[in-house]
């Protein structure tokens, strides 16, 4: 078994966990995660369909 095959199997095994974590992520957690990833407050607001002021409040609280 090659390293690539092992990596593919591990990725496929972790996929349900990643989907579960994404689906259960709160608005605050998602906004904070995106902000820490370098997204602007404006971009986060547009992506999530919330106001920039709400993004600001959510990310300042974390």
C-alpha positions in Angstrom: 0.0 0.0 0.0 1.5 3.3 -1.0 1.6 6.5 1.1 -0.9 8.1 -1.3 -3.4 5.3 -0.8 -3.1 5.6 3.0 -3.5 9.4 2.8 -6.6 8.9 0.7 -8.1 6.4 3.0 -7.5 8.6 6.1 -9.0 11.6 4.3 -12.1 9.6 3.4 -12.4 8.4 7.0 -12.2 11.9 8.4 -14.7 13.4 5.9 -17.8 12.6 8.0 -16.2 14.2 11.1 -15.4 17.4 9.2 -18.9 17.6 7.8 -20.4 17.0 11.3 -18.2 19.7 12.8 -19.1 22.2 10.0 -22.8 21.4 10.3 -22.9 22.0 14.1 -20.7 25.1 14.1 -22.5 28.2 15.6 -22.6 31.5 13.8 -20.1 32.9 16.3 -17.7 30.0 15.8 -17.9 30.3 12.0 -17.4 34.1 12.1 -14.4 33.7 14.4 -12.9 30.9 12.3 -13.2 32.9 9.1 -11.8 36.1 10.8 -8.8 34.1 12.1 -8.3 32.8 8.5 -7.8 36.3 7.4 -11.3 37.2 6.0 -12.4 40.8 6.3 -15.5 41.6 8.3 -17.2 42.7 5.1 -16.5 39.5 3.4 -17.7 37.4 6.3 -20.9 39.4 6.6 -21.6 39.0 2.9 -20.8 35.3 3.0 -22.9 34.6 6.1 -25.7 37.0 5.2 -25.4 39.0 8.4 -24.5 42.7 9.1 -20.9 43.8 9.5 -21.7 45.1 12.9 -22.9 41.7 14.0 -19.6 40.2 12.6 -17.7 42.8 14.6 -19.6 41.9 17.8 -19.2 38.2 17.3 -15.5 38.4 16.6 -14.7 40.8 19.4 -16.4 38.6 22.0 -14.1 35.7 21.1 
